[in-house]
Amino acid sequence: MTFRTPALKSSSFRVPSDLGAVSSARRRVVAIVRDWDVPLVENALETLELLAGELIANALVHTGKGCRVSVSWDGLRVRLEAEDTKGGYLPEWAPAGPDGESGRGLQLVDALAEAWGCRSTTIGKAVWFEIGGGSPSASHPPSAASGSSDASGGGDAQQRVAEPGSHVPGDSRTPVATT
């Protein structure tokens, strides 16, 4: 069975249901990572801030409630998780229409994160992503965001995986095999 390396550093905080809290929450995520002296290039910090804002906003918009944000560093990747209290379904990446006013958040996560997924929790669900020290978009080509429908990840040199027990969104993901 594949296990995720335990976090060397972690922090979590609550975000209130007010959408105005999203910008301060994403800045807080970046401040936490900078305080840890995580060796992220500026581009990766900007990606972290962007994707944090997307997941946090999704949690608030789709539940009408606040969420818990957890940030961790395992020595290789920063992981952000937004946990809300609304269960029932796990979000999946779906293409947004050209005139759609929403629906691009998970497309951004899919295109820019090294790994992402979602899982049911005892109180609802958690959506997470991971980025490493380099530019995430340079480490692999976007798969689902570019329309790949090959279940093996198409021509991607690096397959993105989810941890055991988590949902693997989209057709371009390969779940971690448990033995």
Disulfide bonds with the S-S distance in Angstrom:
none
